[in-house]
Amino acid sequence: MGPEDELAPAARLARIERLLEDGNGLRREALALQREALELQRGVVEQTRANLEQARRINDGAAFLQLRARRMQVALGAVVLLLVGYVSWLLFFRLTY
């Protein structure tokens, strides 16, 4: 027989009540910690959403700049070809007379 068997029924009931109260207190603390953790997670989610939105805006801007650069490349290529053609014309046809 253990020490619990030696306690009077009133003492056993008082001990059970204390244990239940302690358990309830621990459960309340655990719930409070879970609420706090949930709030922290919500903050992280909101920050992540803000970061994703900023990344989307940056990517959109980068795509626009790349499109502009491609157009400029085509335009500059045409200008270079015209200049090469003009210089060739000067060298081979204009200056030979």
Secondary structure, DSSP 8 states (H G I E B T S, - for coil): --HHHHS-HHHHHHHHHHHHHHHHHHHHHHHHHHHHHHHHHHHHHHHHHHHHHHHHHHHHHHHHHHHHHHHHHHHHHHHHHHHHHHHHHIIIIITT-
